[in-house]
Amino acid sequence: MVSRMTLRPVLTALALVLGVLFAPGVGVLGGGATQAHADTKLTHAQATARFSSSGITWSSSGGCSNRNVATCTSFDQLNLATAQGAQTLKSATGCALNITGGTETGHAGGTYSHWNGYKLDFGKSTCLTNYVHGVFAYIGLRGDGAPQYKSGSGNIYADEGNHWDVTYYNCGGC
């Protein structure tokens, strides 16, 4: 007999993979999962409404949401798929999620960056770490030495020590 603790991660991974395979413009039926394209951008208020409705919290060391201040946590110009990816992660893991970094200045640049709406930082928790290690594939170290894990949908989770830096190429099977 398969226990619930064993079955849940397997079913979650299967759901994420199937969601990506049949998502428009992603997976085997569409363009590449890492292809940059025009994304629907959210305001801070739209993103926080989504996160609140899913039970996802957020915090900032500066207690603010100004995109142009590095100590704030802002969601202005966050990609809709990134917000949906966080919601998918919350639903799949059942873990408490706290976002500690969004689209504010101060992160590394690049096409798939925080500033461009593709990344979120999540506070570390045993629940989230166990899920990432147990369900996603280890793909090696990033250039800065951070261990990386790839979800079935192609999103990348990098362990930066005190938080998870997540690059959302898609919504994770939403």
C-alpha positions, 0 to 999 in steps of 0.5 A: 500500500502506498502511503499518502506521504509518498503518493502526494509528491508523485501526483503533484509532479505528474500534475505539474508535468501534464499541465505544462505539456498541455499549456498553450505556448509551452511544452511539447505542444508549443514553443520552448519553456525558456522563450522570452515573450510579452508577458501580462504584467501585474501591479503590486495590488493585483499581485498581492490580491492573488497571493492573499487569496492563496495564503501566500505571505510577503515581507520586506526588510524595509517594510515597504513596496517601492520598486526602486528601493532595494530593501522593499519587496515589490510586485510591480511589473511581476509577470502574471505567470510568475504570480500563478507559479507561486500560487501553483507552488503553494497549492502543490506543496501545502507549505507556508510560503513567504515571499522576501523578494520580488521585482524591486531593484538590487537583484542581478540583471538579465532577461529572466530577472527579478526586475523583468518579473520572472523571479521571486525569492521565498523564505526557507522552510523545512517544508519547502526545502524537503519538497524541492529536494524530493520532487524536483531534479537536481541540475547542478550548481549555478555560476555563483555556487547555488545548487539548482533544481528544475521542476517538471515544468522547467522552472528553476529553484536555486538555493541561495542559503537563506532563501529560494530564488525561483525563476518562473518561465511559466506558471508551473502547470496552473 
